[in-house]
Amino acid sequence: MSLRVALAGNPNTGKTSLFNRLTGSQARVGNYAGVTVELAEGDIQLGEGVGKVTVVDVPGTYSLTARSREEQVAIDCLLGLSGVARPELVVCCVDATNLSRNLYFVLQAQELGLNLLVALTMGDEAGMDAVSAEALSALIECPVVSVIARTGEGVPQLRLAMASALQAAPPAPRFRFAPSSLLAERIARVREALPNDWPNSDALALWALMSVGEGDELSIPASLRAAVRREVPSDEDGKLLDDECVCARYAWIDAHLLTQAPANERRVLTERLDAVLIHPVWGFLSFLGIQLLVFQSLFSWSDPAIALVEVCFGALGNQVSALLGDNLFSQLMVEGVIAGAGSVVVFLPQILLLFFFIGLMEDSGYMARVAYLMDRIMKSMGLHGRAFVPMMSGFACAVPAILATRTMERQRDRLLTMMVVPLMTCSARLPVYTLIISAMFAPSARVLGLPVQGGLMVAMYVFSVLMALIAAWVLSKTILRASSSALILELPPYRVPRLIDIGRMMWQRTRSFLREAGTVILACSVAIWFLLTFPRLDEQQLAGLDAEQRAGKELAESYGGQLGHAIEPAIAPLGFDWKIGVGIIGAFAAREVFVATMGVVYSAGEDQDEESETLRDKLRTESKADGTPAYTPLVGLSLLVFFALACQCMSTLAVVKRETQGYRWPLFLFAYMTGLAWLMSFGLYQGGLLLGFG
Amino acid sequence: MPLRTPCTIVRVEGPRAVRRRLLELGLTPGATIAVVGVSPLGDPLELSVRGARISVRKKEALGIEVTR
């Protein structure tokens, strides 16, 4: 077992930069059990008789007091509770431009008796008023090293200090205030109830007294909770207790800290930028400009890279196919495995681009302003202000958008956003819409003087946004009700992002997508290939048919084709026949596959795209047994609505499974979206029939 | 409370969890606080306290009692 060092502190203190400085490229990201909080770890060699040390990047927090499961991660990591290994040393990042609030965290850590080493960051920004490491060290009686993570200055000294702190004995717990006799008695009694495998300390008892309250979501033994409830029966008692402790800690800080919050250059610059960026007019204009840029990059700049991926995997498929010849194994490799791997890699350009922009917005401090600007609108739908970026990214693709929900801290906010992002009109729906609209509506058709084809496309976008907002509102009032709806958000000073930090974050996100969601997507695409290929027909059954007719017949007789027939009774009330059923099943691999599948079903050949005249014409001339056209505009509308709402995307489900660490939420997502799609299409089609359309 | 006028916090009210969070961010009685901005849509507010900028909604801000 190597020694463990936890890197902790307030958000926006340069903690992650310091972590990257310390660990270099050694970092790996793991999930903390129970909640989707990621913990980055990296091994470093400290030498000096210490050897290998594992550094853990603890999520930034203003206080160790916790109410939600996510907030509890910090104390679990520092004390080694809930199955986390206990660190031998805690390096606490303290922002020199924001000393009093950062010291509040340090005092809590000292009360717990943690072996503490302070890394004083942002000293360059605090300028002349900066407190010196020596003065701070004398004040808080703990080693302090001044570090500038941006340049790496002070990092060698920090490593030396880490090595010597690891060899020193941990200090005794130290309170800076004397609890009142009432509080001291309460602490003593709650201390009795602390679990045996927890450190037995006054500070941990105090932590429980402050953290446990009405509606908390902590994972702690029931006996401890009961003991706290005996001491603090109501929240009113709790408030008095909170007042005593918080005010006593700040009183000590205020009494000992002489330089109060210097008005540094960074603040002045930040105020100038904010005068524009959160201005009533310019603020929204610049916000729209930035978001348009992000959207444009996902939507069109990623195109060449996506095309390149497709060409490469296509060429690879041809090579393998030529090498193996025309047999079943070769088909499995080419159409199942290679095509499946391609459908994973094809997401990378958009994921990388989106995370590049998110990294820029996060690390510069702009993301907090997005929440500040959008809070009012998003709040009315029950969404977090930061949900705007994932929602907008959903117009390009739900997969990176769902990965982007990580920018929200609370599990509930993330879940709510994940549940509605797949409703946005993603780019994979466009070929399907184009095919349906062009096949079932005449180019010359006009309603109220507006061209129907273009109007419908715009209507689909508006429809998807409305449905997503309504779904968010309904879900936030029902199964995802917020436990506390307060928004308390820091607007940190603007800083120039470090590209290497962003690059590392992009790499980590991409790697975990490939490893965890990629495998599921690959497995699903092989499964779908199997469904659409087996059982095989013998030559006799295919006699007298040309290649395209053969492919059509093979598909019709496959398990997928049989499934299409089987679900026909369920989709007939929506106006769909079994051929559309097969298309819907094929579209589960990715929505745009609908077009190619319909191409095969209609024996128009596999290489159909949404612009192909052959497939359009086949759809237009297709008729039912009684000779009436099968694809009326009403069927078209019903199909459009179905594709807008149904969760026809295994990749989305795979990513939701990865992000929520379970099958519950992806299953719910699939059920509610598909149910909604069926109901809306049913209502539309049957209503249309009643009104005499179709 | 007028814009950009430093005031002193007298007490903080509200649900326990919200209140504790505000206190721990340094909005303790006696601390100096100022409203430095309002979001373009009217909510939330931007507060300046202990050299940091904190954004809270009006609903929570109403629980912060101040004196000039």
Boltz contact constraints between the chains, C-beta under 6 A:
constraints:
  - contact:
      token1: [A, 62]
      token2: [B, 24]
      max_distance: 6.0
  - contact:
      token1: [A, 62]
      token2: [B, 25]
      max_distance: 6.0
  - contact:
      token1: [A, 63]
      token2: [B, 24]
      max_distance: 6.0
  - contact:
      token1: [A, 67]
      token2: [B, 17]
      max_distance: 6.0
  - contact:
      token1: [A, 98]
      token2: [B, 51]
      max_distance: 6.0
  - contact:
      token1: [A, 98]
      token2: [B, 52]
      max_distance: 6.0
  - contact:
      token1: [A, 100]
      token2: [B, 50]
      max_distance: 6.0
  - contact:
      token1: [A, 101]
      token2: [B, 26]
      max_distance: 6.0
  - contact:
      token1: [A, 101]
      token2: [B, 50]
      max_distance: 6.0
  - contact:
      token1: [A, 213]
      token2: [B, 16]
      max_distance: 6.0
  - contact:
      token1: [A, 235]
      token2: [B, 16]
      max_distance: 6.0
  - contact:
      token1: [A, 238]
      token2: [B, 16]
      max_distance: 6.0
  - contact:
      token1: [A, 239]
      token2: [B, 16]
      max_distance: 6.0
  - contact:
      token1: [A, 242]
      token2: [B, 20]
      max_distance: 6.0
  - contact:
      token1: [A, 246]
      token2: [B, 23]
      max_distance: 6.0
  - contact:
      token1: [A, 246]
      token2: [B, 24]
      max_distance: 6.0
  - contact:
      token1: [A, 247]
      token2: [B, 28]
      max_distance: 6.0
  - contact:
      token1: [A, 250]
      token2: [B, 28]
      max_distance: 6.0
  - contact:
      token1: [A, 261]
      token2: [B, 50]
      max_distance: 6.0
  - contact:
      token1: [A, 261]
      token2: [B, 51]
      max_distance: 6.0
  - contact:
      token1: [A, 280]
      token2: [B, 40]
      max_distance: 6.0
  - contact:
      token1: [A, 283]
      token2: [B, 40]
      max_distance: 6.0
  - contact:
      token1: [A, 372]
      token2: [B, 39]
      max_distance: 6.0
  - contact:
      token1: [A, 372]
      token2: [B, 55]
      max_distance: 6.0
  - contact:
      token1: [A, 375]
      token2: [B, 44]
      max_distance: 6.0
  - contact:
      token1: [A, 376]
      token2: [B, 41]
      max_distance: 6.0
  - contact:
      token1: [A, 376]
      token2: [B, 43]
      max_distance: 6.0
  - contact:
      token1: [A, 484]
      token2: [B, 17]
      max_distance: 6.0
  - contact:
      token1: [A, 486]
      token2: [B, 18]
      max_distance: 6.0
  - contact:
      token1: [A, 486]
      token2: [B, 60]
      max_distance: 6.0
  - contact:
      token1: [A, 487]
      token2: [B, 57]
      max_distance: 6.0
  - contact:
      token1: [A, 488]
      token2: [B, 21]
      max_distance: 6.0
  - contact:
      token1: [A, 488]
      token2: [B, 56]
      max_distance: 6.0
  - contact:
      token1: [A, 489]
      token2: [B, 55]
      max_distance: 6.0
  - contact:
      token1: [A, 490]
      token2: [B, 54]
      max_distance: 6.0
  - contact:
      token1: [A, 491]
      token2: [B, 53]
      max_distance: 6.0
  - contact:
      token1: [A, 491]
      token2: [B, 55]
      max_distance: 6.0
